[in-house]
Amino acid sequence: MSNDSFSLSAAKMREHGMSEIAISQFERLYRTWQADQSEWIREEDVEPLTDIPAVRDIHDTIDHDKALEAFRKTAFLKLNGGLGTSMGLAGPKSLLPVRRHKAKRMRFLDIILGQVITARTRENVQLPLTLMNSFRTSKESMAVLHHNRRFHQDDIPMEIIQHVEPKLDAATGAPVEHPENPELEWCPPGHGDVFATLWESGLLDSLLEHGIEYLFISNSDNLGARPSTTLAGAFAQSGAPFMVEVAHKTPADCKGGHIVRDKKTGRLSLREMSQVHPDDKADATNIAKHPYFNTNNIWVRVRDLRDKLASTNGVLELPVIRNRKTVDPTDSSTTKVIQLETAMGAAISLFDGATCIEVDRPRFLPVKTTNDLFIMRSDRFHLTDSYEMEDGNYIFPEVDLDPRYYKNIADFDERFPYGVPSLAAAKSFTVKGDWTFGQNVKCFSAALLEDKGEPAYVPNGEFVGPLGVEPDDWL
């Protein structure tokens, strides 16, 4: 690997119009990778967290008036740079329809706006909303905000734009070239980029000027991360500069990132699964040993974050995550690349007195795949007039749809033309092969459809169970 290979990346970024802060941030990631510093956070070097206070347990200790005062000084930041390419989307993932409310089609952004407007009206607070968009999500996403007649915001910016960085040729360390589609030569630096973007945009100063002391950051595809007076009060009462919401793991969450305590420093640290050594996988995925996972819902004191960024010229010393892919993720024959990223939650290790709080499952409702979307669109959920996604117990059936026919949203929608089947009585739902569904199909128990080797159809009103489509006669 050439010693001047970073200069090639820097030149490419300048030619692309990237700022010096973006280049400085990428240089830190690059130098760390080039020095081959260990990417592992070993089990022997950390202590599991098992005694995190739960918001339901401290609820009665929170002064409601002080909580409302904290909420009045809170802003909302949604990470909204994703295109949903894993589901075959070409536009912003947050513009994907989730479900209907009073016959109206509701997208992620529509529901987020509904949550913000409801909180503003109910509590009489300003609750500024800002989206961290990418260049490719900005235009369409901002059009939604501007066209919502109930949403108004004049003094505080409604968007900041995340950075991009070059994908690196894994063999040479130089920025990869892919003339067939030059856009694929670039990638986001992970959601840890939010801090450099906040610094460069000047948003933190704007928030402080308008009396905002607390910033709540979450992903736009997590509709459970709605505004919360209680959590604003808990954060203010904690006195912590930085707080991460965690939730109890289920078997479906065992591969999620989790917060640990560094034995040497005593500080909390985020360990993503990509940072777990192969020999430590069993321990890291042991729910009894590491009972909580990171929801990526984060609270930070605006002044503390601004001061921290001022001391580092806008670039935080976050652990570097190396993602090994091909330049075209859909074509394994294309050039192997390294994407250097950081995680937003990893900033917990940089703040003295940082803390975690356990939240209930309704705070974590992400949609990463069409399997997740299936559950969100099913009768397991009800979208309330306050734009909250409600379910009875938030212990969801496991859904496994054949990726050959359901991974892309266009294929998914084609096979569920009347909406997804009922999951109310289902423990799980597995589809193998190419099935299209009629109206009012109901699943129960461990519902399973086997591959017929050709396109198949579930007629209107049928029941699907462990034996497939139930026969219409009783033996």
TIVEX-711836 format. One record per residue (C-alpha): residue number from 1; x, y, z; residue in three letters. Coordinates in pm, whole numbers, plus 50000, padded with zeros to 5 digits. Layout:
BEGIN
+-----+-------+-------+-------+-----+
|   k |  east | north |    up |   r |
+-----+-------+-------+-------+-----+
| NUM |     X |     Y |     Z | ALA |
...
+-----+-------+-------+-------+-----+
This chain:
BEGIN
+-----+-------+-------+-------+-----+
|   k |  east | north |    up |   r |
+-----+-------+-------+-------+-----+
|   1 | 50000 | 50000 | 50000 | MET |
|   2 | 50148 | 50329 | 49892 | SER |
|   3 | 50222 | 50589 | 50159 | ASN |
|   4 | 50070 | 50860 | 49944 | ASP |
|   5 | 49748 | 50671 | 49874 | SER |
|   6 | 49556 | 50898 | 50110 | PHE |
|   7 | 49659 | 51201 | 49904 | SER |
|   8 | 49473 | 51041 | 49614 | LEU |
|   9 | 49160 | 51021 | 49827 | SER |
|  10 | 49202 | 51379 | 49949 | ALA |
|  11 | 49241 | 51504 | 49592 | ALA |
|  12 | 48933 | 51311 | 49482 | LYS |
|  13 | 48729 | 51453 | 49772 | MET |
|  14 | 48835 | 51811 | 49693 | ARG |
|  15 | 48751 | 51757 | 49328 | GLU |
|  16 | 48411 | 51632 | 49444 | HIS |
|  17 | 48358 | 51955 | 49641 | GLY |
|  18 | 48397 | 51804 | 49988 | MET |
|  19 | 48487 | 52032 | 50280 | SER |
|  20 | 48815 | 52028 | 50471 | GLU |
|  21 | 48632 | 51894 | 50778 | ILE |
|  22 | 48504 | 51600 | 50571 | ALA |
|  23 | 48856 | 51539 | 50444 | ILE |
|  24 | 49006 | 51563 | 50794 | SER |
|  25 | 48750 | 51317 | 50927 | GLN |
|  26 | 48825 | 51071 | 50648 | PHE |
|  27 | 49199 | 51112 | 50697 | GLU |
|  28 | 49166 | 51003 | 51060 | ARG |
|  29 | 48970 | 50696 | 50953 | LEU |
|  30 | 49220 | 50622 | 50679 | TYR |
|  31 | 49532 | 50659 | 50897 | ARG |
|  32 | 49380 | 50433 | 51162 | THR |
|  33 | 49306 | 50168 | 50900 | TRP |
|  34 | 49646 | 50209 | 50736 | GLN |
|  35 | 49823 | 50162 | 51070 | ALA |
|  36 | 49635 | 49832 | 51098 | ASP |
|  37 | 49522 | 49909 | 51450 | GLN |
|  38 | 49311 | 49632 | 51595 | SER |
|  39 | 48943 | 49653 | 51510 | GLU |
|  40 | 48847 | 49406 | 51780 | TRP |
|  41 | 48696 | 49488 | 52117 | ILE |
|  42 | 48781 | 49167 | 52302 | ARG |
|  43 | 48551 | 49008 | 52557 | GLU |
|  44 | 48833 | 48983 | 52811 | GLU |
|  45 | 48881 | 49361 | 52799 | ASP |
|  46 | 48522 | 49458 | 52880 | VAL |
|  47 | 48256 | 49411 | 53144 | GLU |
|  48 | 47893 | 49347 | 53048 | PRO |
|  49 | 47628 | 49592 | 53165 | LEU |
|  50 | 47358 | 49422 | 53368 | THR |
|  51 | 47227 | 49694 | 53600 | ASP |
|  52 | 47096 | 49966 | 53369 | ILE |
|  53 | 46808 | 50167 | 53521 | PRO |
|  54 | 46477 | 50125 | 53339 | ALA |
|  55 | 46267 | 50431 | 53257 | VAL |
|  56 | 45955 | 50250 | 53385 | ARG |
|  57 | 46124 | 50204 | 53726 | ASP |
|  58 | 46233 | 50565 | 53764 | ILE |
|  59 | 45918 | 50714 | 53614 | HIS |
|  60 | 45769 | 50807 | 53950 | ASP |
|  61 | 46091 | 50983 | 54058 | THR |
|  62 | 46078 | 51225 | 53764 | ILE |
|  63 | 45926 | 51564 | 53840 | ASP |
|  64 | 45665 | 51622 | 53567 | HIS |
|  65 | 45707 | 52000 | 53565 | ASP |
|  66 | 46084 | 51967 | 53531 | LYS |
|  67 | 46040 | 51704 | 53262 | ALA |
|  68 | 45815 | 51936 | 53063 | LEU |
|  69 | 46068 | 52216 | 53107 | GLU |
|  70 | 46339 | 51986 | 52969 | ALA |
|  71 | 46112 | 51891 | 52678 | PHE |
|  72 | 46066 | 52260 | 52598 | ARG |
|  73 | 46443 | 52276 | 52556 | LYS |
|  74 | 46469 | 51966 | 52336 | THR |
|  75 | 46528 | 51936 | 51960 | ALA |
|  76 | 46470 | 51636 | 51737 | PHE |
|  77 | 46728 | 51515 | 51480 | LEU |
|  78 | 46645 | 51233 | 51242 | LYS |
|  79 | 46914 | 51053 | 51040 | LEU |
|  80 | 46755 | 51044 | 50695 | ASN |
|  81 | 47033 | 50975 | 50447 | GLY |
|  82 | 46936 | 50620 | 50351 | GLY |
|  83 | 46807 | 50521 | 50009 | LEU |
|  84 | 46680 | 50176 | 50104 | GLY |
|  85 | 46883 | 50014 | 49827 | THR |
|  86 | 46871 | 49681 | 50015 | SER |
|  87 | 46497 | 49678 | 49937 | MET |
|  88 | 46541 | 49792 | 49578 | GLY |
|  89 | 46445 | 50153 | 49641 | LEU |
|  90 | 46594 | 50434 | 49433 | ALA |
|  91 | 46472 | 50722 | 49651 | GLY |
|  92 | 46468 | 50808 | 50021 | PRO |
|  93 | 46379 | 50510 | 50238 | LYS |
|  94 | 46173 | 50741 | 50458 | SER |
|  95 | 45928 | 50794 | 50170 | LEU |
|  96 | 45833 | 50427 | 50166 | LEU |
|  97 | 45465 | 50381 | 50261 | PRO |
|  98 | 45436 | 50204 | 50597 | VAL |
|  99 | 45059 | 50171 | 50638 | ARG |
| 100 | 44736 | 50368 | 50609 | ARG |
| 101 | 44576 | 50594 | 50866 | HIS |
| 102 | 44210 | 50688 | 50812 | LYS |
| 103 | 44249 | 50574 | 50450 | ALA |
| 104 | 44550 | 50799 | 50395 | LYS |
| 105 | 44879 | 50643 | 50289 | ARG |
| 106 | 45144 | 50717 | 50553 | MET |
| 107 | 45518 | 50714 | 50485 | ARG |
| 108 | 45792 | 50721 | 50748 | PHE |
| 109 | 45828 | 51098 | 50716 | LEU |
| 110 | 45451 | 51152 | 50736 | ASP |
| 111 | 45441 | 50960 | 51065 | ILE |
| 112 | 45748 | 51143 | 51202 | ILE |
| 113 | 45590 | 51478 | 51120 | LEU |
| 114 | 45267 | 51363 | 51283 | GLY |
| 115 | 45456 | 51270 | 51600 | GLN |
| 116 | 45633 | 51607 | 51612 | VAL |
| 117 | 45320 | 51812 | 51539 | ILE |
| 118 | 45124 | 51616 | 51803 | THR |
| 119 | 45394 | 51675 | 52066 | ALA |
| 120 | 45415 | 52046 | 51981 | ARG |
| 121 | 45039 | 52088 | 52011 | THR |
| 122 | 44986 | 51871 | 52317 | ARG |
| 123 | 45272 | 52014 | 52526 | GLU |
| 124 | 45293 | 52364 | 52374 | ASN |
| 125 | 45665 | 52328 | 52293 | VAL |
| 126 | 45875 | 52437 | 51995 | GLN |
| 127 | 46043 | 52093 | 51939 | LEU |
| 128 | 46251 | 52183 | 51633 | PRO |
| 129 | 46293 | 51901 | 51380 | LEU |
| 130 | 46603 | 51867 | 51164 | THR |
| 131 | 46678 | 51593 | 50910 | LEU |
| 132 | 47032 | 51482 | 50839 | MET |
| 133 | 46987 | 51414 | 50469 | ASN |
| 134 | 47226 | 51292 | 50205 | SER |
| 135 | 47261 | 51469 | 49870 | PHE |
| 136 | 47035 | 51199 | 49726 | ARG |
| 137 | 46755 | 51226 | 49986 | THR |
| 138 | 46747 | 51602 | 50039 | SER |
| 139 | 46519 | 51726 | 49759 | LYS |
| 140 | 46239 | 51471 | 49795 | GLU |
| 141 | 46246 | 51466 | 50175 | SER |
| 142 | 46239 | 51842 | 50213 | MET |
| 143 | 45948 | 51862 | 49971 | ALA |
| 144 | 45746 | 51653 | 50218 | VAL |
| 145 | 45825 | 51894 | 50502 | LEU |
| 146 | 45741 | 52200 | 50294 | HIS |
| 147 | 45415 | 52054 | 50166 | HIS |
| 148 | 45282 | 51961 | 50511 | ASN |
| 149 | 45047 | 52247 | 50594 | ARG |
| 150 | 45057 | 52176 | 50968 | ARG |
| 151 | 45437 | 52179 | 50998 | PHE |
| 152 | 45611 | 52517 | 51030 | HIS |
| 153 | 45968 | 52600 | 51130 | GLN |
| 154 | 46145 | 52923 | 51043 | ASP |
| 155 | 46436 | 52995 | 51278 | ASP |
| 156 | 46616 | 52660 | 51304 | ILE |
| 157 | 46742 | 52475 | 50993 | PRO |
| 158 | 46527 | 52181 | 50889 | MET |
| 159 | 46816 | 51989 | 50734 | GLU |
| 160 | 47188 | 51932 | 50744 | ILE |
| 161 | 47371 | 51733 | 50474 | ILE |
| 162 | 47587 | 51434 | 50563 | GLN |
| 163 | 47929 | 51382 | 50409 | HIS |
| 164 | 48046 | 51119 | 50163 | VAL |
| 165 | 48384 | 50951 | 50130 | GLU |
| 166 | 48562 | 50734 | 49873 | PRO |
| 167 | 48538 | 50358 | 49881 | LYS |
| 168 | 48890 | 50219 | 49897 | LEU |
| 169 | 49037 | 49953 | 49674 | ASP |
| 170 | 49110 | 49675 | 49925 | ALA |
| 171 | 49430 | 49578 | 49743 | ALA |
| 172 | 49590 | 49922 | 49700 | THR |
| 173 | 49423 | 50157 | 49948 | GLY |
| 174 | 49358 | 50402 | 49664 | ALA |
| 175 | 49010 | 50537 | 49593 | PRO |
| 176 | 48835 | 50279 | 49382 | VAL |
| 177 | 48739 | 50351 | 49023 | GLU |
| 178 | 48416 | 50221 | 48872 | HIS |
| 179 | 48355 | 50406 | 48543 | PRO |
| 180 | 48042 | 50199 | 48472 | GLU |
| 181 | 47870 | 50385 | 48757 | ASN |
| 182 | 48088 | 50650 | 48926 | PRO |
| 183 | 47827 | 50707 | 49199 | GLU |
| 184 | 47920 | 50365 | 49338 | LEU |
| 185 | 48271 | 50496 | 49410 | GLU |
| 186 | 48130 | 50685 | 49711 | TRP |
| 187 | 47972 | 50586 | 50040 | CYS |
| 188 | 47859 | 50755 | 50364 | PRO |
| 189 | 48103 | 50745 | 50660 | PRO |
| 190 | 47851 | 50575 | 50890 | GLY |
| 191 | 47611 | 50753 | 51125 | HIS |
| 192 | 47905 | 50867 | 51340 | GLY |
| 193 | 47938 | 51134 | 51071 | ASP |
| 194 | 47649 | 51315 | 51240 | VAL |
| 195 | 47890 | 51488 | 51478 | PHE |
| 196 | 48119 | 51638 | 51213 | ALA |
| 197 | 47811 | 51736 | 51014 | THR |
| 198 | 47654 | 51906 | 51317 | LEU |
| 199 | 47976 | 52098 | 51378 | TRP |
| 200 | 48021 | 52207 | 51019 | GLU |
| 201 | 47658 | 52310 | 50975 | SER |
| 202 | 47654 | 52541 | 51277 | GLY |
| 203 | 47328 | 52381 | 51392 | LEU |
| 204 | 47451 | 52344 | 51752 | LEU |
| 205 | 47506 | 52719 | 51782 | ASP |
| 206 | 47164 | 52785 | 51630 | SER |
| 207 | 46999 | 52552 | 51882 | LEU |
| 208 | 47173 | 52721 | 52176 | LEU |
| 209 | 47069 | 53063 | 52049 | GLU |
| 210 | 46707 | 52947 | 52061 | HIS |
| 211 | 46727 | 52807 | 52413 | GLY |
| 212 | 46766 | 52442 | 52313 | ILE |
| 213 | 46979 | 52245 | 52561 | GLU |
| 214 | 46906 | 51884 | 52467 | TYR |
| 215 | 46924 | 51703 | 52133 | LEU |
| 216 | 46755 | 51369 | 52067 | PHE |
| 217 | 46900 | 51179 | 51769 | ILE |
| 218 | 46750 | 50868 | 51607 | SER |
| 219 | 46705 | 50693 | 51273 | ASN |
| 220 | 46416 | 50789 | 51047 | SER |
| 221 | 46327 | 50422 | 50990 | ASP |
| 222 | 46267 | 50371 | 51365 | ASN |
| 223 | 45912 | 50489 | 51421 | LEU |
| 224 | 45931 | 50391 | 51788 | GLY |
| 225 | 46179 | 50673 | 51858 | ALA |
| 226 | 45911 | 50935 | 51905 | ARG |
| 227 | 45929 | 51253 | 52117 | PRO |
| 228 | 45913 | 51175 | 52491 | SER |
| 229 | 45863 | 51418 | 52778 | THR |
| 230 | 45950 | 51142 | 53024 | THR |
| 231 | 46284 | 51061 | 52862 | LEU |
| 232 | 46371 | 51429 | 52827 | ALA |
| 233 | 46307 | 51460 | 53200 | GLY |
| 234 | 46510 | 51149 | 53279 | ALA |
| 235 | 46803 | 51279 | 53076 | PHE |
| 236 | 46792 | 51623 | 53234 | ALA |
| 237 | 46763 | 51469 | 53581 | GLN |
| 238 | 47060 | 51236 | 53519 | SER |
| 239 | 47300 | 51525 | 53472 | GLY |
| 240 | 47479 | 51312 | 53209 | ALA |
| 241 | 47622 | 51478 | 52898 | PRO |
| 242 | 47535 | 51178 | 52678 | PHE |
| 243 | 47272 | 50904 | 52714 | MET |
| 244 | 47199 | 50598 | 52501 | VAL |
| 245 | 46866 | 50419 | 52506 | GLU |
| 246 | 46905 | 50041 | 52529 | VAL |
| 247 | 46644 | 49765 | 52533 | ALA |
| 248 | 46632 | 49405 | 52652 | HIS |
| 249 | 46745 | 49157 | 52390 | LYS |
| 250 | 46529 | 48887 | 52240 | THR |
| 251 | 46681 | 48604 | 52030 | PRO |
| 252 | 46620 | 48824 | 51723 | ALA |
| 253 | 46847 | 49094 | 51871 | ASP |
| 254 | 47142 | 48877 | 51974 | CYS |
| 255 | 47355 | 49009 | 51687 | LYS |
| 256 | 47293 | 49375 | 51765 | GLY |
| 257 | 47554 | 49618 | 51896 | GLY |
| 258 | 47568 | 49655 | 52273 | HIS |
| 259 | 47716 | 49884 | 52536 | ILE |
| 260 | 48000 | 49748 | 52752 | VAL |
| 261 | 48233 | 49894 | 53013 | ARG |
| 262 | 48604 | 49918 | 52927 | ASP |
| 263 | 48798 | 49753 | 53209 | LYS |
| 264 | 49100 | 49984 | 53167 | LYS |
| 265 | 48925 | 50319 | 53150 | THR |
| 266 | 48601 | 50238 | 53331 | GLY |
| 267 | 48412 | 50421 | 53054 | ARG |
| 268 | 48115 | 50291 | 52863 | LEU |
| 269 | 48179 | 50182 | 52507 | SER |
| 270 | 47972 | 50066 | 52212 | LEU |
| 271 | 48072 | 49730 | 52065 | ARG |
| 272 | 47925 | 49657 | 51724 | GLU |
| 273 | 47919 | 49295 | 51607 | MET |
| 274 | 48174 | 49382 | 51338 | SER |
| 275 | 48414 | 49462 | 51625 | GLN |
| 276 | 48365 | 49126 | 51798 | VAL |
| 277 | 48651 | 48879 | 51750 | HIS |
| 278 | 48538 | 48543 | 51605 | PRO |
| 279 | 48649 | 48371 | 51927 | ASP |
| 280 | 48417 | 48601 | 52126 | ASP |
| 281 | 48101 | 48555 | 51917 | LYS |
| 282 | 47943 | 48308 | 52159 | ALA |
| 283 | 47987 | 48545 | 52454 | ASP |
| 284 | 47880 | 48855 | 52262 | ALA |
| 285 | 47556 | 48692 | 52141 | THR |
| 286 | 47475 | 48539 | 52481 | ASN |
| 287 | 47158 | 48716 | 52590 | ILE |
| 288 | 47210 | 48622 | 52954 | ALA |
| 289 | 47561 | 48772 | 52957 | LYS |
| 290 | 47488 | 49084 | 52747 | HIS |
| 291 | 47115 | 49140 | 52807 | PRO |
| 292 | 47080 | 49481 | 52638 | TYR |
| 293 | 47123 | 49608 | 52283 | PHE |
| 294 | 47183 | 49958 | 52150 | ASN |
| 295 | 46867 | 50111 | 51997 | THR |
| 296 | 47067 | 50393 | 51837 | ASN |
| 297 | 46840 | 50645 | 52012 | ASN |
| 298 | 47075 | 50902 | 52165 | ILE |
| 299 | 47039 | 51204 | 52392 | TRP |
| 300 | 47313 | 51466 | 52415 | VAL |
| 301 | 47354 | 51802 | 52585 | ARG |
| 302 | 47404 | 52052 | 52306 | VAL |
| 303 | 47661 | 52266 | 52490 | ARG |
| 304 | 47870 | 51965 | 52595 | ASP |
| 305 | 47873 | 51831 | 52240 | LEU |
| 306 | 47963 | 52170 | 52096 | ARG |
| 307 | 48251 | 52209 | 52344 | ASP |
| 308 | 48377 | 51857 | 52270 | LYS |
| 309 | 48372 | 51920 | 51896 | LEU |
| 310 | 48541 | 52258 | 51940 | ALA |
| 311 | 48828 | 52086 | 52120 | SER |
| 312 | 48876 | 51839 | 51830 | THR |
| 313 | 48815 | 52073 | 51536 | ASN |
| 314 | 48492 | 51895 | 51458 | GLY |
| 315 | 48635 | 51543 | 51429 | VAL |
| 316 | 48572 | 51301 | 51717 | LEU |
| 317 | 48807 | 51012 | 51793 | GLU |
| 318 | 48555 | 50736 | 51726 | LEU |
| 319 | 48654 | 50371 | 51672 | PRO |
| 320 | 48691 | 50283 | 51306 | VAL |
| 321 | 48469 | 50011 | 51160 | ILE |
| 322 | 48591 | 49840 | 50845 | ARG |
| 323 | 48322 | 49713 | 50610 | ASN |
| 324 | 48445 | 49476 | 50342 | ARG |
| 325 | 48228 | 49481 | 50030 | LYS |
| 326 | 48247 | 49500 | 49651 | THR |
| 327 | 48224 | 49835 | 49477 | VAL |
| 328 | 47889 | 49724 | 49333 | ASP |
| 329 | 47721 | 49552 | 49629 | PRO |
| 330 | 47491 | 49363 | 49390 | THR |
| 331 | 47781 | 49218 | 49187 | ASP |
| 332 | 48035 | 49004 | 49372 | SER |
| 333 | 48266 | 49002 | 49070 | SER |
| 334 | 48342 | 49376 | 49098 | THR |
| 335 | 48643 | 49519 | 49280 | THR |
| 336 | 48673 | 49439 | 49651 | LYS |
| 337 | 48659 | 49755 | 49860 | VAL |
| 338 | 48692 | 49877 | 50216 | ILE |
| 339 | 48436 | 50124 | 50353 | GLN |
| 340 | 48556 | 50305 | 50665 | LEU |
| 341 | 48279 | 50400 | 50904 | GLU |
| 342 | 48206 | 50511 | 51259 | THR |
| 343 | 47903 | 50453 | 51481 | ALA |
| 344 | 47713 | 50739 | 51644 | MET |
| 345 | 47670 | 50555 | 51974 | GLY |
| 346 | 48045 | 50503 | 52006 | ALA |
| 347 | 48073 | 50866 | 52120 | ALA |
| 348 | 47953 | 50743 | 52460 | ILE |
| 349 | 48317 | 50659 | 52540 | SER |
| 350 | 48426 | 51022 | 52491 | LEU |
| 351 | 48210 | 51181 | 52761 | PHE |
| 352 | 48276 | 51163 | 53135 | ASP |
| 353 | 47959 | 51061 | 53312 | GLY |
| 354 | 47786 | 50922 | 53002 | ALA |
| 355 | 47505 | 50680 | 53083 | THR |
| 356 | 47243 | 50440 | 52947 | CYS |
| 357 | 46875 | 50399 | 53018 | ILE |
| 358 | 46662 | 50093 | 52949 | GLU |
| 359 | 46351 | 50164 | 52742 | VAL |
| 360 | 46062 | 49940 | 52653 | ASP |
| 361 | 46040 | 49768 | 52316 | ARG |
| 362 | 45804 | 50026 | 52157 | PRO |
| 363 | 46103 | 50265 | 52138 | ARG |
| 364 | 46271 | 50034 | 51884 | PHE |
| 365 | 46070 | 49954 | 51573 | LEU |
| 366 | 46318 | 49969 | 51283 | PRO |
| 367 | 46249 | 49864 | 50926 | VAL |
| 368 | 46563 | 49730 | 50762 | LYS |
| 369 | 46411 | 49464 | 50534 | THR |
| 370 | 46080 | 49374 | 50373 | THR |
| 371 | 46038 | 49118 | 50654 | ASN |
| 372 | 46027 | 49411 | 50899 | ASP |
| 373 | 45796 | 49604 | 50668 | LEU |
| 374 | 45559 | 49307 | 50652 | PHE |
| 375 | 45513 | 49321 | 51032 | ILE |
| 376 | 45464 | 49700 | 51029 | MET |
| 377 | 45192 | 49669 | 50764 | ARG |
| 378 | 45021 | 49378 | 50938 | SER |
| 379 | 44734 | 49377 | 51186 | ASP |
| 380 | 44986 | 49344 | 51469 | ARG |
| 381 | 45003 | 49723 | 51460 | PHE |
| 382 | 44762 | 50012 | 51487 | HIS |
| 383 | 44865 | 50367 | 51400 | LEU |
| 384 | 44698 | 50591 | 51657 | THR |
| 385 | 44572 | 50946 | 51610 | ASP |
| 386 | 44892 | 51053 | 51793 | SER |
| 387 | 45094 | 50873 | 51522 | TYR |
| 388 | 45221 | 50604 | 51758 | GLU |
| 389 | 45270 | 50251 | 51627 | MET |
| 390 | 45077 | 50046 | 51883 | GLU |
| 391 | 45089 | 49672 | 51947 | ASP |
| 392 | 44977 | 49452 | 52233 | GLY |
| 393 | 45313 | 49323 | 52355 | ASN |
| 394 | 45576 | 49402 | 52088 | TYR |
| 395 | 45688 | 49039 | 52077 | ILE |
| 396 | 45658 | 48986 | 51706 | PHE |
| 397 | 45625 | 48670 | 51499 | PRO |
| 398 | 45939 | 48583 | 51308 | GLU |
| 399 | 45880 | 48658 | 50940 | VAL |
| 400 | 46098 | 48497 | 50674 | ASP |
| 401 | 46001 | 48577 | 50315 | LEU |
| 402 | 46190 | 48414 | 50028 | ASP |
| 403 | 46440 | 48685 | 49923 | PRO |
| 404 | 46423 | 48575 | 49560 | ARG |
| 405 | 46067 | 48706 | 49537 | TYR |
| 406 | 46014 | 48948 | 49826 | TYR |
| 407 | 46343 | 49129 | 49894 | LYS |
| 408 | 46272 | 49419 | 49657 | ASN |
| 409 | 45976 | 49638 | 49741 | ILE |
| 410 | 45830 | 49625 | 49387 | ALA |
| 411 | 45824 | 49242 | 49399 | ASP |
| 412 | 45689 | 49252 | 49755 | PHE |
| 413 | 45401 | 49485 | 49667 | ASP |
| 414 | 45317 | 49282 | 49355 | GLU |
| 415 | 45268 | 48968 | 49564 | ARG |
| 416 | 45057 | 49139 | 49832 | PHE |
| 417 | 44820 | 49342 | 49609 | PRO |
| 418 | 44548 | 49363 | 49878 | TYR |
| 419 | 44779 | 49411 | 50175 | GLY |
| 420 | 44966 | 49160 | 50389 | VAL |
| 421 | 44792 | 48865 | 50562 | PRO |
| 422 | 44678 | 48874 | 50924 | SER |
| 423 | 44945 | 48783 | 51181 | LEU |
| 424 | 44722 | 48810 | 51488 | ALA |
| 425 | 44729 | 48434 | 51553 | ALA |
| 426 | 45074 | 48357 | 51411 | ALA |
| 427 | 45389 | 48258 | 51597 | LYS |
| 428 | 45591 | 48279 | 51275 | SER |
| 429 | 45538 | 48312 | 50901 | PHE |
| 430 | 45772 | 48153 | 50646 | THR |
| 431 | 45729 | 48173 | 50270 | VAL |
| 432 | 45942 | 47959 | 50040 | LYS |
| 433 | 45896 | 48015 | 49671 | GLY |
| 434 | 45683 | 48251 | 49466 | ASP |
| 435 | 45341 | 48304 | 49628 | TRP |
| 436 | 45086 | 48578 | 49561 | THR |
| 437 | 44816 | 48650 | 49818 | PHE |
| 438 | 44448 | 48728 | 49784 | GLY |
| 439 | 44235 | 48935 | 50022 | GLN |
| 440 | 44178 | 48859 | 50391 | ASN |
| 441 | 44433 | 48579 | 50422 | VAL |
| 442 | 44497 | 48478 | 50784 | LYS |
| 443 | 44806 | 48311 | 50930 | CYS |
| 444 | 44813 | 48102 | 51248 | PHE |
| 445 | 45068 | 47909 | 51455 | SER |
| 446 | 45397 | 47846 | 51266 | ALA |
| 447 | 45254 | 47936 | 50926 | ALA |
| 448 | 45454 | 47790 | 50637 | LEU |
| 449 | 45425 | 47793 | 50259 | LEU |
| 450 | 45659 | 47556 | 50077 | GLU |
| 451 | 45812 | 47619 | 49734 | ASP |
| 452 | 45591 | 47472 | 49462 | LYS |
| 453 | 45858 | 47518 | 49198 | GLY |
| 454 | 45625 | 47753 | 49011 | GLU |
| 455 | 45418 | 48063 | 49095 | PRO |
| 456 | 45141 | 47982 | 49342 | ALA |
| 457 | 44838 | 48167 | 49483 | TYR |
| 458 | 44666 | 48184 | 49822 | VAL |
| 459 | 44297 | 48252 | 49749 | PRO |
| 460 | 44083 | 48511 | 49925 | ASN |
| 461 | 43994 | 48437 | 50286 | GLY |
| 462 | 44214 | 48129 | 50324 | GLU |
| 463 | 44401 | 48024 | 50640 | PHE |
| 464 | 44775 | 47948 | 50632 | VAL |
| 465 | 44922 | 47727 | 50903 | GLY |
| 466 | 45205 | 47476 | 50959 | PRO |
| 467 | 45074 | 47257 | 50676 | LEU |
| 468 | 45038 | 47544 | 50431 | GLY |
| 469 | 44701 | 47655 | 50293 | VAL |
| 470 | 44442 | 47476 | 50505 | GLU |
| 471 | 44213 | 47238 | 50314 | PRO |
| 472 | 43854 | 47350 | 50280 | ASP |
| 473 | 43720 | 47018 | 50405 | ASP |
| 474 | 43735 | 46874 | 50756 | TRP |
| 475 | 43845 | 46514 | 50802 | LEU |
+-----+-------+-------+-------+-----+
